[in-house]
Amino acid sequence: MKFKKRILLMLFVLVQSTAVFAKDYKASFFHIKSDGATMNTRSIQFAIDHISKNGGGRLVFYVGRYLTGSIHMKSNVTLHLEEGAVLLGSTNPFDYDRIGNTALIHARDLENVGITGKGMIDGQGRALANNSIAYANDGLIEDILKYDRTRESIRPMVIYWVGCTNVNIKDVILQNSACWLQTYERCKNLVIDHITVNNVAFWNSDGIDIVDCDNVVITNNNIDAADDGICLKSHNEKFYCNNILIENNIVRTSANGIKLGTAGKGGFRNIKIINNTVYNTYRSAIALQSVDGGFLEDIVVDGLKSTNTGNVIFLRLGERVVGKKSTMDRISIKNVVADVPFGKADAGYDYEGPIEDMPRNISPIIIAGLPGQYINNVTFSNFEVTYPGAGNKFLAYVALDKLDSIPEVPDGYPEFSMFKEVPAWGIYVRHAKNINFSNIKLKADKKDYRLPIVMDDVQGAELKKVTFEQIDQKKLLHTYKSTNVTVK
């Protein structure tokens, strides 16, 4: 409760601070053209500079299409797009500035900045990305063209804001980035509320990326992305994501719905993920990953509806940097209703997840630490999970007395599919301590050769009111190299 009060107070202060700079300036006053053809970059930049120098305010765009290349925000300025207004990114890669990363709208070390209104920002990402590839092929852009696409740092995002305080992104429609749509790095007091994200124009197209930020509210948003929907990252071991509320969002992706980690050099602390819906999502609804030497602790997931999603919960410790040990501690996940499909959850979308990463014999819930490096203090309660069953032992049958043959892959990129087929159809736990499950209902629709739950090297676990439905199976649990595991 104290956490939520603090976040709400921060939101109130942010709204009040932006209200001080509420003078409106019409875009047309600066001769910014709405014909969709005139390049307005210099005119929009002049307007932003003018408003900032004169005490701040809103640059208001009315109905029309406003073409631009990279622009740079200034303190105390908000871009406000009325319904029917479209800020249109250029399709020419040379119209974009690169400062760390390439973006349409840059901001760095500012305060009281935002983008509001019911209008739209369209990055025209598919055409922009393809033009970037064409220039690279002609030698005009230097790039290795890995996977037949230019690298992320030179494919323009729509928003890239670094080191900003009091940031308000509200109501707008953001779409069609050539890369990650919006990245906020080392920002403080950030609100993203009631926005619509449609970011399926190209590869690596996350919906929202939060990097080493403090005091963040992400609420009431509708996100459709070809890559991770809401992704928290930590790029610097001196910083970490802290005090973040992710609530009442609807997410669809061809990767993970809500993910913490990759990268995770610093860490994640005090994250609340409340009452979210994830659907038609290829990978995990919730992925909590600490694999780059950082920490991940004090995380609460309360209220999740996961529909037609390849994996429900994935917790992973890794060691992608030799000698840097990661930690995961104090995780609470409760009030979850989920179903897992038999086929590809994102089949039919323009950019689907790769078929080679879709093992058939998976588990809705995977908790995977490393030998001697345990995931600690995890509580699951009030779950209803429906799994299709029909696991095929001829794909990759793992005998219960040969669980050591499952690869550890400590340096592997963390995804629920990284172990391929796993030996439990419901819950697979490996290298963990103090794990508690209560009021869990598991159902396999069709016959499956595996048990509902397998625990491998689990030191201390309690299962209370854990029930399952499975054809021709009466045994709930198999333990291996585990101690103090009790079923009540």
Wavefront OBJ file of the C-alpha trace (Angstrom):
o trace
v 0.000 0.000 0.000
v 2.860 2.416 0.817
v 4.355 1.698 -2.604
v 1.101 2.556 -4.402
v 0.566 5.733 -2.382
v 4.076 6.845 -3.276
v 3.455 6.202 -6.968
v 0.112 8.059 -6.898
v 1.740 11.004 -5.135
v 4.445 11.055 -7.781
v 1.768 11.069 -10.487
v -0.029 14.005 -8.817
v 3.203 16.000 -8.540
v 3.991 15.305 -12.192
v 0.578 16.514 -13.348
v 0.873 19.653 -11.222
v 4.375 20.423 -12.482
v 3.388 20.110 -16.124
v 0.303 22.258 -15.531
v 2.602 25.188 -14.637
v 3.851 25.204 -18.227
v 0.422 24.929 -19.839
v 0.568 27.760 -22.377
v -0.477 26.446 -25.792
v 1.209 27.258 -29.098
v -0.413 26.149 -32.344
v 1.897 24.345 -34.718
v 0.577 26.504 -37.550
v 1.906 29.618 -35.763
v 5.407 28.339 -36.615
v 4.407 27.594 -40.228
v 4.562 23.863 -39.602
v 2.743 22.291 -42.538
v 0.103 19.562 -42.198
v 0.123 18.329 -45.800
v 2.103 15.136 -45.161
v 4.690 16.118 -47.772
v 6.533 19.203 -46.480
v 9.565 18.320 -44.341
v 8.958 20.162 -41.049
v 12.050 19.169 -39.058
v 13.546 22.646 -38.736
v 10.197 24.346 -38.122
v 9.239 21.907 -35.344
v 12.670 22.251 -33.745
v 12.423 26.037 -33.869
v 9.008 25.829 -32.174
v 10.304 23.560 -29.382
v 13.279 25.861 -28.761
v 11.055 28.968 -28.772
v 8.555 27.507 -26.309
v 11.296 26.398 -23.926
v 13.004 29.809 -24.007
v 9.685 31.530 -23.263
v 8.777 29.650 -20.110
v 7.478 26.386 -21.481
v 4.153 25.123 -22.766
v 2.533 22.798 -25.262
v 3.173 22.637 -28.984
v -0.275 21.660 -30.263
v -0.807 19.803 -33.530
v -4.313 19.794 -34.987
v -5.797 17.555 -37.697
v -3.275 16.828 -40.434
v -0.111 14.889 -41.233
v 3.157 16.497 -40.165
v 6.279 15.005 -41.775
v 9.553 15.302 -39.877
v 12.991 13.886 -39.225
v 14.706 13.875 -35.830
v 13.656 16.529 -33.345
v 15.057 17.232 -29.878
v 12.890 18.025 -26.877
v 13.660 20.820 -24.420
v 12.695 21.201 -20.774
v 9.142 22.318 -19.953
v 7.808 21.432 -23.411
v 5.026 18.974 -24.220
v 4.071 17.829 -27.698
v 0.272 17.646 -27.771
v -1.444 15.923 -30.678
v -5.169 16.479 -31.011
v -7.270 13.649 -32.404
v -6.630 13.394 -36.141
v -3.119 14.830 -35.908
v -0.323 12.535 -37.118
v 3.369 13.235 -36.569
v 4.913 11.280 -39.415
v 8.493 10.043 -39.369
v 10.533 10.375 -42.535
v 11.343 7.197 -44.456
v 14.849 8.506 -45.244
v 17.425 7.182 -42.720
v 19.579 10.270 -43.257
v 16.846 12.457 -41.724
v 17.564 10.955 -38.299
v 20.150 11.900 -35.674
v 22.081 9.273 -33.776
v 22.983 10.086 -30.174
v 23.727 6.726 -28.630
v 20.741 5.374 -30.529
v 18.876 6.726 -33.523
v 15.404 8.143 -32.945
v 12.656 10.397 -34.223
v 12.193 12.230 -30.898
v 15.271 12.684 -28.702
v 15.459 14.018 -25.145
v 18.447 14.081 -22.809
v 18.838 15.406 -19.257
v 15.601 17.392 -19.324
v 12.721 17.979 -16.925
v 8.969 18.390 -17.358
v 8.617 16.924 -20.834
v 5.883 14.880 -22.416
v 3.771 13.740 -25.330
v 0.005 13.877 -24.890
v -3.286 13.937 -26.771
v -5.359 11.503 -28.791
v -3.366 11.933 -31.985
v -0.740 9.625 -33.443
v 2.989 9.335 -34.016
v 3.737 7.023 -36.934
v 7.376 6.078 -37.482
v 6.683 4.518 -40.931
v 9.089 1.865 -39.720
v 8.748 -0.773 -42.401
v 9.648 1.574 -45.253
v 12.308 3.260 -43.115
v 13.944 -0.044 -42.135
v 13.903 -1.344 -45.706
v 15.480 1.894 -46.937
v 18.156 1.530 -44.263
v 18.913 -1.976 -45.530
v 19.064 -0.728 -49.130
v 21.556 2.003 -48.201
v 23.660 -0.556 -46.305
v 23.675 -2.862 -49.301
v 24.887 0.042 -51.434
v 27.656 0.831 -48.948
v 26.154 4.190 -47.962
v 25.499 3.023 -44.404
v 28.194 0.972 -42.698
v 26.566 -2.069 -41.154
v 27.077 -5.831 -40.938
v 23.433 -6.564 -41.864
v 23.087 -9.355 -39.347
v 19.949 -11.393 -40.051
v 19.507 -9.293 -43.216
v 18.646 -6.209 -41.217
v 20.625 -3.221 -39.996
v 21.565 -3.269 -36.326
v 19.233 -1.795 -33.749
v 21.286 1.282 -32.848
v 20.983 2.739 -36.355
v 17.377 1.737 -37.025
v 15.378 4.684 -35.673
v 13.143 4.346 -32.644
v 10.242 6.733 -32.287
v 11.198 7.892 -28.758
v 14.617 7.731 -27.069
v 14.787 9.721 -23.834
v 17.717 9.600 -21.404
v 18.195 11.118 -17.950
v 14.906 13.004 -17.882
v 12.795 13.876 -14.833
v 9.011 14.300 -14.737
v 8.002 12.639 -17.995
v 4.366 12.318 -19.069
v 3.317 10.118 -22.012
v -0.477 9.998 -22.119
v -3.329 9.009 -24.456
v -1.377 9.036 -27.710
v -1.187 6.335 -30.373
v 2.395 5.278 -31.105
v 3.071 2.984 -34.029
v 5.336 1.572 -36.711
v 8.831 2.046 -35.366
v 11.760 0.633 -37.340
v 13.071 -0.753 -34.050
v 12.128 -0.557 -30.371
v 9.299 1.937 -30.235
v 10.116 3.894 -27.085
v 13.068 3.687 -24.713
v 13.363 5.621 -21.443
v 16.797 5.289 -19.839
v 17.756 6.506 -16.357
v 14.601 8.603 -16.177
v 12.825 9.505 -12.935
v 9.134 10.140 -12.301
v 7.833 8.691 -15.556
v 4.152 8.118 -16.356
v 2.966 6.156 -19.401
v -0.822 6.033 -19.276
v -3.687 5.160 -21.644
v -1.529 4.957 -24.744
v -2.032 2.622 -27.686
v 1.007 0.855 -29.127
v 0.904 -0.789 -32.545
v 4.496 -1.758 -33.207
v 4.487 -4.649 -35.647
v 6.156 -3.022 -38.651
v 9.574 -4.692 -38.354
v 11.859 -6.889 -36.233
v 13.121 -5.955 -32.729
v 10.019 -3.854 -32.227
v 9.375 -3.723 -28.468
v 6.366 -1.826 -27.173
v 7.833 -0.082 -24.098
v 11.434 -0.312 -22.825
v 12.337 0.980 -19.357
v 16.079 1.057 -18.593
v 17.451 1.787 -15.098
v 14.549 4.113 -14.261
v 13.191 5.160 -10.858
v 9.523 5.809 -10.001
v 7.618 4.669 -13.066
v 3.892 4.183 -13.679
v 2.811 2.129 -16.712
v -0.972 1.881 -16.601
v -4.031 1.296 -18.790
v -2.119 0.809 -22.033
v -2.982 -1.395 -25.021
v 0.123 -2.879 -26.626
v 0.622 -4.945 -29.768
v 4.285 -5.568 -30.568
v 6.333 -7.933 -32.677
v 8.934 -8.121 -29.891
v 8.618 -7.805 -26.093
v 5.576 -5.835 -24.972
v 6.749 -4.164 -21.745
v 10.436 -4.775 -21.083
v 12.483 -3.583 -18.108
v 16.252 -3.564 -18.587
v 19.395 -2.589 -16.710
v 22.301 -1.543 -18.901
v 24.710 -0.308 -16.227
v 25.820 -2.121 -13.068
v 25.756 1.236 -11.221
v 21.997 1.688 -11.807
v 18.822 -0.357 -11.510
v 15.074 -0.242 -12.137
v 13.290 0.747 -8.927
v 9.722 1.459 -7.768
v 7.815 0.552 -10.898
v 4.080 -0.089 -11.211
v 2.775 -1.984 -14.264
v -0.998 -2.148 -13.961
v -4.125 -2.729 -16.063
v -2.335 -3.182 -19.371
v -3.385 -5.380 -22.293
v -0.423 -6.890 -24.139
v -0.007 -9.002 -27.306
v 3.402 -9.862 -28.716
v 5.398 -12.318 -30.788
v 7.912 -12.477 -27.926
v 7.272 -11.907 -24.177
v 4.353 -10.032 -22.698
v 5.987 -8.427 -19.643
v 9.699 -9.072 -19.156
v 12.373 -8.093 -16.651
v 15.914 -8.738 -17.793
v 18.202 -9.026 -20.768
v 19.943 -6.834 -20.060
v 20.294 -7.026 -16.263
v 23.701 -5.609 -15.315
v 22.443 -3.573 -12.352
v 19.106 -4.970 -11.322
v 15.424 -4.685 -10.532
v 13.791 -3.895 -7.198
v 10.277 -3.097 -5.973
v 8.344 -3.939 -9.120
v 4.564 -4.385 -8.967
v 2.832 -6.082 -11.928
v -0.890 -5.831 -11.206
v -4.030 -6.947 -13.077
v -2.602 -7.285 -16.580
v -3.849 -9.285 -19.569
v -1.566 -11.055 -22.040
v -2.960 -12.798 -25.124
v -1.831 -14.396 -28.418
v 1.743 -14.149 -27.196
v 4.468 -16.413 -28.532
v 6.805 -16.655 -25.540
v 6.099 -15.970 -21.836
v 3.311 -13.906 -20.354
v 5.653 -12.976 -17.474
v 9.439 -13.489 -17.734
v 11.655 -12.582 -14.763
v 15.310 -12.981 -15.699
v 18.536 -12.146 -13.906
v 21.368 -13.301 -16.148
v 23.955 -10.500 -16.416
v 25.377 -10.239 -12.891
v 22.649 -8.085 -11.364
v 19.885 -8.652 -8.815
v 16.147 -9.157 -9.150
v 14.230 -8.863 -5.900
v 10.985 -7.803 -4.239
v 8.770 -8.457 -7.237
v 4.989 -8.866 -6.960
v 2.759 -10.182 -9.726
v -0.865 -9.987 -8.593
v -3.617 -10.600 -11.130
v -2.746 -12.004 -14.542
v -4.987 -13.291 -17.290
v -2.911 -15.123 -19.873
v -4.778 -16.411 -22.920
v -3.276 -18.356 -25.842
v 0.278 -17.731 -24.657
v 3.175 -20.164 -25.173
v 4.403 -20.040 -21.556
v 2.843 -18.434 -18.503
v 5.677 -17.824 -15.998
v 9.427 -18.105 -16.645
v 11.977 -17.390 -13.899
v 15.623 -17.681 -14.870
v 19.052 -17.148 -13.341
v 21.974 -17.147 -15.748
v 25.628 -16.250 -16.072
v 26.139 -14.610 -19.430
v 29.194 -12.749 -18.126
v 31.770 -15.172 -16.722
v 32.398 -14.576 -13.031
v 29.394 -12.289 -12.512
v 26.805 -14.021 -10.359
v 23.170 -12.986 -10.619
v 20.588 -13.248 -7.828
v 16.810 -13.604 -7.620
v 14.999 -13.305 -4.293
v 11.559 -12.574 -2.838
v 9.162 -13.135 -5.705
v 5.391 -13.350 -5.188
v 3.077 -14.396 -8.020
v -0.641 -14.821 -7.351
v -4.126 -14.747 -8.823
v -3.326 -16.114 -12.261
v -5.700 -17.635 -14.819
v -3.982 -18.986 -17.926
v -4.220 -21.310 -20.893
v -1.450 -22.549 -23.161
v -2.137 -23.473 -26.814
v -0.975 -26.575 -28.618
v 0.247 -24.651 -31.679
v 1.948 -21.291 -32.250
v 0.207 -18.623 -30.234
v 1.148 -15.866 -32.696
v 0.383 -17.746 -35.921
v -0.772 -15.397 -38.665
v 0.882 -12.211 -37.432
v 3.300 -10.429 -39.774
v 6.366 -11.125 -37.625
v 5.988 -14.448 -35.821
v 8.324 -16.032 -33.322
v 10.759 -18.527 -34.882
v 9.445 -22.034 -35.417
v 12.734 -23.590 -34.241
v 12.218 -22.053 -30.782
v 8.845 -23.690 -30.289
v 9.325 -27.010 -28.494
v 6.154 -28.985 -28.026
v 6.877 -30.550 -24.620
v 7.087 -27.453 -22.463
v 5.680 -26.369 -19.091
v 3.437 -23.398 -18.323
v 5.644 -22.615 -15.292
v 9.450 -22.903 -15.339
v 11.767 -21.863 -12.496
v 15.393 -22.434 -13.465
v 18.423 -21.387 -11.450
v 21.975 -22.731 -11.739
v 23.920 -25.288 -9.696
v 24.877 -23.611 -6.400
v 23.188 -20.415 -7.579
v 19.610 -20.700 -6.418
v 16.444 -18.776 -7.102
v 15.232 -18.038 -3.574
v 11.953 -17.288 -1.775
v 9.327 -17.658 -4.482
v 5.627 -17.917 -3.681
v 2.906 -18.969 -6.124
v -0.739 -18.843 -5.031
v -4.201 -18.982 -6.594
v -3.377 -20.343 -10.060
v -5.646 -21.960 -12.631
v -3.637 -23.206 -15.608
v -4.937 -25.216 -18.554
v -2.362 -26.992 -20.709
v -3.124 -28.868 -23.961
v -1.189 -31.981 -22.968
v -0.372 -34.469 -25.743
v 3.370 -34.276 -25.078
v 5.312 -36.599 -27.351
v 8.016 -38.698 -25.669
v 9.684 -39.284 -29.036
v 10.542 -35.587 -29.358
v 12.927 -35.534 -26.414
v 12.038 -37.937 -23.662
v 13.949 -37.286 -20.444
v 13.787 -40.175 -17.964
v 13.149 -39.021 -14.414
v 16.362 -40.710 -13.240
v 18.412 -38.865 -15.857
v 17.487 -35.259 -15.185
v 21.175 -34.303 -15.174
v 21.107 -34.693 -18.960
v 19.057 -31.519 -19.312
v 21.556 -28.785 -20.314
v 22.226 -25.889 -17.925
v 23.196 -23.338 -20.656
v 24.222 -20.652 -18.118
v 25.359 -18.280 -20.870
v 22.384 -18.865 -23.160
v 19.932 -16.167 -24.118
v 17.101 -16.664 -21.614
v 13.791 -17.855 -23.049
v 11.406 -20.512 -21.785
v 12.322 -22.640 -24.824
v 16.059 -22.680 -24.049
v 15.917 -26.181 -22.517
v 13.736 -27.484 -25.345
v 11.431 -30.199 -23.971
v 11.258 -30.395 -20.161
v 10.170 -33.336 -17.991
v 6.990 -31.856 -16.452
v 3.867 -30.692 -18.234
v 2.788 -28.329 -15.438
v 5.607 -26.978 -13.269
v 9.352 -27.555 -13.665
v 11.635 -26.276 -10.877
v 15.414 -26.581 -10.935
v 18.075 -25.160 -8.589
v 15.818 -23.257 -6.217
v 15.300 -22.727 -2.473
v 12.252 -21.939 -0.375
v 9.580 -22.363 -3.043
v 5.930 -22.384 -2.042
v 2.848 -23.299 -4.084
v -0.645 -22.925 -2.660
v -4.101 -23.273 -4.176
v -2.819 -24.330 -7.600
v -5.072 -26.047 -10.151
v -3.397 -27.675 -13.150
v -5.262 -29.291 -16.029
v -3.959 -31.186 -19.066
v -6.647 -31.491 -21.729
v -5.099 -34.535 -23.404
v -3.007 -37.454 -22.229
v 0.617 -36.581 -21.506
v 3.467 -38.964 -20.670
v 4.936 -36.575 -18.082
v 4.057 -35.819 -14.465
v 2.453 -32.503 -13.483
v 5.412 -31.324 -11.360
v 9.129 -32.133 -11.354
v 11.598 -30.612 -8.884
v 15.327 -31.011 -9.476
v 17.758 -29.740 -6.818
v 15.117 -27.896 -4.848
v 16.049 -27.195 -1.233
v 12.893 -26.486 0.691
v 9.475 -26.444 -0.965
v 5.869 -26.652 0.182
v 2.894 -27.627 -1.955
v -0.447 -26.874 -0.326
v -3.785 -27.507 -2.018
v -2.136 -28.310 -5.339
v -4.510 -30.319 -7.543
v -4.403 -31.552 -11.122
v -6.460 -33.200 -13.846
v -4.579 -35.564 -16.127
v -5.732 -38.638 -17.991
v -4.289 -41.886 -16.558
v -2.088 -40.142 -14.021
v -2.415 -40.145 -10.243
v 1.046 -39.026 -9.162
v 1.548 -35.285 -8.668
v 5.245 -34.833 -8.046
v 8.710 -36.224 -8.700
v 11.724 -34.896 -6.800
v 15.390 -35.406 -7.631
v 18.358 -34.332 -5.496
v 15.901 -32.294 -3.432
v 15.340 -31.886 0.324
v 12.534 -30.717 2.588
v 9.810 -30.915 -0.025
v 6.371 -31.340 1.552
v 2.896 -31.835 0.110
v -0.141 -30.844 2.174
l 1 2 3 4 5 6 7 8 9 10 11 12 13 14 15 16 17 18 19 20 21 22 23 24 25 26 27 28 29 30 31 32 33 34 35 36 37 38 39 40 41 42 43 44 45 46 47 48 49 50 51 52 53 54 55 56 57 58 59 60 61 62 63 64 65 66 67 68 69 70 71 72 73 74 75 76 77 78 79 80 81 82 83 84 85 86 87 88 89 90 91 92 93 94 95 96 97 98 99 100 101 102 103 104 105 106 107 108 109 110 111 112 113 114 115 116 117 118 119 120 121 122 123 124 125 126 127 128 129 130 131 132 133 134 135 136 137 138 139 140 141 142 143 144 145 146 147 148 149 150 151 152 153 154 155 156 157 158 159 160 161 162 163 164 165 166 167 168 169 170 171 172 173 174 175 176 177 178 179 180 181 182 183 184 185 186 187 188 189 190 191 192 193 194 195 196 197 198 199 200 201 202 203 204 205 206 207 208 209 210 211 212 213 214 215 216 217 218 219 220 221 222 223 224 225 226 227 228 229 230 231 232 233 234 235 236 237 238 239 240 241 242 243 244 245 246 247 248 249 250 251 252 253 254 255 256 257 258 259 260 261 262 263 264 265 266 267 268 269 270 271 272 273 274 275 276 277 278 279 280 281 282 283 284 285 286 287 288 289 290 291 292 293 294 295 296 297 298 299 300 301 302 303 304 305 306 307 308 309 310 311 312 313 314 315 316 317 318 319 320 321 322 323 324 325 326 327 328 329 330 331 332 333 334 335 336 337 338 339 340 341 342 343 344 345 346 347 348 349 350 351 352 353 354 355 356 357 358 359 360 361 362 363 364 365 366 367 368 369 370 371 372 373 374 375 376 377 378 379 380 381 382 383 384 385 386 387 388 389 390 391 392 393 394 395 396 397 398 399 400 401 402 403 404 405 406 407 408 409 410 411 412 413 414 415 416 417 418 419 420 421 422 423 424 425 426 427 428 429 430 431 432 433 434 435 436 437 438 439 440 441 442 443 444 445 446 447 448 449 450 451 452 453 454 455 456 457 458 459 460 461 462 463 464 465 466 467 468 469 470 471 472 473 474 475 476 477 478 479 480 481 482 483 484 485 486 487 488
